[in-house]
Amino acid sequence: MIKNHCFDAERRLSRRFEPGNLTGFWPYSGMGIPSDDVVLIQNGKNPGEPCVITVNCPDKAGLGCDLCRIILEFGLCIIRGGLQCLILGSNSVTASVTVSLIVVSVLVLVPRVSSFDVSTDGKWCYIVLWVVPHPGLLTVRWESLKIRLLSVCPSFLVSFYFNQQSTCSTLSQVYLLKFCCLDRKGLLHDVTHVLCELELTIQRVKVMTTPDGRVLDLFFVTDGMELLHTKKRQDDTCERLHAVLRESCSNCELQLAGPEYEGRSGVSTLSPAVEELFSSELLDKEICLQALSPDMTKLKKPSVTIDNSLSPAHTLLQIHCVDQKGLIYDIMRTMKDSDIQIAYGRFSSSTRGYRDLDLFIQHTDGKKIVDSEKQSALCSRLKLEMLHPLRVVIASRGPDTELLVANPVELSGKGRPRVFYDVTLALKMLGICIFSAEIGRHSTSDHQWEVYRFLLDESREFPLANNRARNQIVDRVRRTLMWAGEVSIP
């Protein structure tokens, strides 16, 4: 039934995009789309209803991944949505791309493309996303979100189609935020919360506790607003931190990072046991360092299948998996890094905690995925990313106990948003103090990883020498990272 629906939808779309059929198909035929409408955000009519984000711009490789990363960074969850692309050509217009995260089909509206006079091929995207804040998020900076989404959209100008390769993003400058203050429970999360509200992305961290009970924090950050070079932005940042740290803060400095930033990019030596954290064999075995609670073992049952019999131009990819925080981002990230483009798709909304996805996909060169080894590699990678999008372990480090969290880094070099925020939140709510923390990168044969290391202080409620207490900490951290609503302590 699903296969017939997907095939009929693909055939129906390809007919409707034939030359001459556009006027009757598009309700907005004859209307131009002003540049102010590249990103629109519409609030729900009633409290609790989702907000609708629409993005209307030329396409680019990995656009869906970039948009989903920003939405996740702002603490939002995509509950459903749709995307549609037009391939523009001198002789014909053909439909190519995704459609819906809803149980029923959704007809999305895109601008009239016949008003553009182009002679070279290009792509146009129209994306609709329904989003809700994760529980516990009090405010959403919608105007800032709009600006950030605009920043990853390709140029709105028609000239984009003549020179797509000429557009390249510049790397954000890295700044060093350094302060010293008295230690207390939850301090690191409170600081991280302020940085997230200021749209400062944490790239590296070094946190050290001194014998006299003071903490020296080094945060290497980039600014999503690209304003940290201004004195006003720097002063605002320090004032916000002083408001949280109060009189316990004796020093706060913010400056452009120097050579010390590159020197801190790696992580210190990992033990052989912890090296299993990065194993690609986690699908087939459960390592002792990462025990799952019984109700989380359902994560181990994703289904990924490939069918090439339904479409002459596309490969059908079907996924059945548990719904979790960042799921759409993880899928888009995997597709982007695997050089796979989504040509048409249907994503169901969450039903009893599960999602079903039907995607017509192609290689970026427009060919189907017919090689059996490439099919198997894609299915295995998707299963691994859905089971272990983040790796969490507790291990001994000499006389100390260390919590490690790792996530794969995109080929573009960007890490997963809000990991440091969620881990420090989980530890704060458990009442566990962090003696030291650092963020670095670790490379394996097939991935680069972002690794978060936390040396934990002893806790009366969670004695770190006890295996049961260790498993409880790992379980709580995983839940906070992967489940939107599980942040309170029973």
SVG drawing of the C-alpha trace seen along z (x, -y; Angstrom):
<svg xmlns="http://www.w3.org/2000/svg" viewBox="-6 -49 56 58">
<polyline fill="none" stroke="black" stroke-width="0.4" points="0.0,0.0 2.8,-2.4 4.8,-1.5 1.7,-2.1 1.1,-5.4 4.8,-6.5 4.8,-5.4 1.5,-7.1 2.7,-10.3 5.9,-10.3 4.1,-9.8 1.5,-12.4 4.1,-15.0 6.1,-14.4 2.9,-14.9 2.0,-18.1 5.4,-19.7 5.3,-19.1 5.5,-22.4 2.0,-23.9 0.6,-22.4 2.1,-24.9 -0.6,-27.5 -3.4,-25.2 -1.3,-23.5 0.1,-26.5 -2.4,-28.7 0.2,-31.4 0.8,-31.5 1.6,-35.0 2.8,-36.1 6.5,-36.9 8.1,-36.0 9.9,-38.9 13.2,-38.3 11.6,-39.0 9.7,-35.8 12.7,-33.5 12.1,-32.5 8.7,-32.9 7.7,-31.9 4.0,-31.7 3.1,-31.2 0.3,-28.8 -3.2,-30.3 -3.5,-28.8 -1.0,-28.2 0.7,-24.8 0.1,-24.7 3.2,-24.2 4.8,-27.1 5.2,-26.8 8.5,-27.6 8.6,-28.0 11.8,-28.3 11.6,-29.3 15.0,-29.5 17.3,-27.9 18.5,-24.5 22.0,-23.5 23.6,-20.3 22.9,-19.6 20.4,-22.4 18.0,-20.2 20.8,-19.2 21.9,-22.8 18.3,-23.9 17.6,-21.0 20.9,-21.7 19.9,-25.3 16.4,-24.3 17.9,-21.8 20.4,-24.4 17.4,-26.7 15.9,-23.9 13.0,-23.1 11.6,-19.7 10.4,-19.1 7.1,-17.2 6.2,-17.2 7.0,-19.1 7.5,-19.0 10.0,-19.9 9.6,-20.2 12.2,-21.1 11.9,-22.1 14.6,-21.4 14.7,-24.3 15.8,-23.8 15.7,-25.6 13.3,-23.2 11.4,-21.6 10.6,-21.8 10.7,-18.5 9.7,-17.8 12.3,-16.2 12.1,-16.1 10.6,-15.6 7.2,-15.9 5.8,-15.2 6.3,-14.3 2.5,-13.9 0.5,-10.7 -1.6,-12.0 -0.2,-13.7 0.3,-17.4 0.1,-19.6 2.7,-22.4 2.7,-25.6 5.7,-26.9 6.2,-30.1 5.6,-30.2 8.9,-29.3 8.0,-30.2 8.6,-33.9 12.3,-33.2 14.2,-33.3 17.0,-30.9 18.8,-28.8 20.9,-26.6 19.7,-23.9 19.2,-24.7 17.0,-23.7 14.4,-25.6 13.2,-24.5 10.1,-25.1 10.3,-23.7 7.6,-23.6 8.4,-22.6 6.0,-22.4 8.1,-22.8 7.5,-22.9 9.9,-23.9 11.4,-21.1 9.9,-20.9 11.5,-23.3 12.4,-25.8 10.7,-29.0 11.4,-31.4 12.3,-31.0 14.1,-33.8 12.1,-33.6 13.6,-36.7 17.1,-35.4 16.1,-32.0 14.8,-33.5 18.1,-35.4 20.1,-32.2 18.0,-30.2 18.4,-32.9 22.2,-32.7 22.4,-29.1 20.0,-29.7 21.7,-30.2 21.5,-33.6 18.0,-34.6 19.4,-36.3 18.8,-34.6 22.5,-34.8 22.8,-31.9 21.7,-29.6 24.7,-30.6 27.3,-30.2 26.3,-27.9 29.8,-26.8 31.1,-30.4 29.2,-30.7 31.2,-29.6 30.7,-30.4 33.4,-32.0 34.4,-30.4 33.3,-32.2 36.0,-33.7 36.7,-31.9 36.8,-33.9 38.1,-32.9 35.9,-33.6 37.8,-33.3 36.4,-33.8 37.2,-32.7 34.6,-32.2 33.6,-30.2 32.4,-26.6 28.9,-25.4 26.5,-22.7 25.1,-23.4 27.5,-26.3 28.7,-24.9 25.1,-24.4 24.0,-27.9 26.9,-29.4 26.1,-27.2 22.5,-28.3 23.5,-31.9 25.8,-31.2 23.0,-29.4 20.6,-32.3 23.3,-34.6 23.6,-32.3 27.3,-31.6 28.3,-28.2 30.8,-26.3 33.6,-24.9 36.1,-23.9 36.0,-24.0 38.5,-23.6 37.2,-23.8 39.5,-23.3 38.7,-23.4 41.4,-24.7 42.2,-23.4 40.7,-26.5 37.2,-25.8 37.4,-28.2 36.8,-27.4 38.8,-28.6 36.7,-28.3 38.0,-28.6 35.3,-28.7 36.2,-28.9 33.1,-30.1 31.8,-31.4 28.9,-33.9 25.8,-32.9 25.1,-36.6 28.6,-37.4 28.8,-40.5 31.3,-39.4 33.9,-41.7 31.9,-44.7 32.4,-46.1 28.7,-46.3 28.3,-42.5 31.3,-41.7 30.0,-43.9 26.5,-42.4 28.0,-38.9 30.1,-39.7 27.1,-41.5 24.9,-38.4 27.5,-36.2 28.0,-38.5 24.2,-38.4 24.4,-34.6 27.7,-34.3 27.1,-37.5 29.8,-38.5 31.5,-35.1 33.0,-36.1 36.4,-37.8 37.4,-38.1 35.7,-37.9 37.6,-38.4 36.6,-38.0 39.1,-38.2 39.9,-36.8 41.4,-33.3 45.0,-32.8 47.2,-29.8 46.1,-28.1 42.8,-27.2 44.3,-24.9 46.5,-23.5 43.4,-22.3 41.6,-20.7 42.5,-17.1 41.6,-15.1 44.2,-13.5 44.9,-9.8 42.0,-7.5 42.1,-4.1 41.7,-0.9 38.3,-0.3 37.0,-3.8 38.2,-3.4 35.2,-1.0 33.1,-4.1 33.9,-4.8 33.4,-1.2 31.3,-0.6 30.3,2.8 28.0,1.4 25.0,2.7 26.0,6.2 27.2,6.1 26.5,4.3 29.6,3.0 29.7,3.1 30.4,-0.6 27.1,-1.5 24.3,0.4 20.8,-0.5 17.7,-0.4 15.0,2.1 12.7,-0.5 15.5,-1.9 16.3,1.4 13.6,0.7 16.1,-1.6 17.9,1.5 15.1,2.4 15.4,-0.1 14.4,1.3 16.0,0.0 15.2,1.5 16.0,0.5 13.8,1.2 14.7,0.4 11.7,2.0 9.2,-0.9 10.8,-3.8 13.0,-4.0 14.9,-7.0 14.9,-6.7 15.7,-4.2 13.0,-3.7 14.4,-3.8 12.1,-2.8 12.8,-3.4 10.9,-2.3 12.5,-3.6 12.0,-5.1 11.3,-8.8 13.9,-10.8 15.4,-14.2 17.3,-15.3 16.1,-12.3 15.4,-14.3 18.8,-16.0 20.6,-12.7 19.0,-11.3 19.7,-14.5 23.3,-14.6 23.8,-11.0 22.4,-11.6 24.5,-14.7 27.7,-13.0 26.9,-10.0 26.4,-12.2 22.7,-11.2 19.9,-13.5 16.2,-13.0 14.1,-13.2 10.7,-12.6 9.6,-11.5 6.9,-10.9 7.6,-11.0 4.9,-9.9 4.3,-11.8 5.2,-9.9 2.9,-7.0 3.3,-5.2 6.9,-6.6 7.8,-5.3 8.2,-6.9 7.9,-5.5 9.8,-7.1 9.5,-6.5 12.2,-8.3 12.9,-8.2 16.7,-8.9 19.5,-9.3 23.2,-9.8 24.1,-13.4 24.9,-12.6 21.3,-11.7 21.7,-7.9 19.9,-5.2 21.7,-3.3 22.0,0.1 25.4,1.3 24.6,3.9 27.7,2.9 26.7,-0.7 23.1,0.2 24.3,2.3 26.7,-0.4 24.0,-3.1 21.5,-0.8 24.1,0.1 25.1,-3.5 21.6,-4.7 20.9,-1.9 24.0,-2.9 23.1,-6.6 19.6,-5.9 20.8,-3.5 23.8,-5.5 23.6,-9.1 25.5,-9.9 27.8,-7.5 27.8,-7.8 30.1,-5.9 31.5,-6.1 35.0,-4.8 37.8,-5.0 40.6,-7.5 43.2,-6.6 41.7,-7.2 38.9,-9.4 35.6,-8.7 35.1,-10.1 31.9,-10.6 32.5,-10.6 30.0,-11.6 30.9,-11.5 29.0,-12.3 30.1,-12.2 31.2,-15.4 29.8,-16.4 32.2,-16.3 31.8,-20.1 33.4,-20.1 30.3,-21.0 29.4,-19.2 26.0,-18.4 24.2,-21.3 23.4,-21.5 25.3,-18.3 27.2,-20.2 24.0,-21.9 22.1,-18.7 24.9,-16.8 25.5,-19.6 21.7,-19.8 21.4,-16.1 24.3,-16.2 22.9,-19.3 19.5,-17.6 21.3,-14.6 23.1,-16.8 26.5,-15.7 29.3,-18.3 31.8,-18.5 35.4,-18.7 36.8,-19.4 35.5,-19.3 36.9,-19.6 35.7,-19.3 38.0,-18.0 38.1,-16.1 39.1,-12.5 39.7,-10.8 39.1,-7.2 39.5,-5.5 36.0,-6.4 34.9,-9.4 35.9,-12.5 34.3,-12.7 33.5,-15.5 34.3,-14.2 33.1,-15.6 35.0,-14.6 33.8,-15.3 35.6,-14.3 32.9,-13.8 32.9,-14.5 31.8,-11.9 28.1,-12.1 26.2,-10.6 23.2,-9.7 25.4,-8.3 28.6,-6.6 30.8,-6.4 32.4,-3.1 29.0,-1.5 28.1,0.0 24.4,-0.5 24.9,-4.2 27.2,-4.5 24.5,-3.0 21.9,-5.4 24.1,-8.3 24.6,-7.0 20.9,-6.4 19.9,-9.8 22.4,-11.5 21.3,-9.5 17.7,-10.3 18.3,-14.0 20.3,-13.9 17.8,-11.9 14.4,-12.3 12.7,-15.7 10.6,-15.3 12.8,-13.3 14.7,-15.8 13.1,-15.7 14.3,-13.4 11.7,-11.0"/>
</svg>
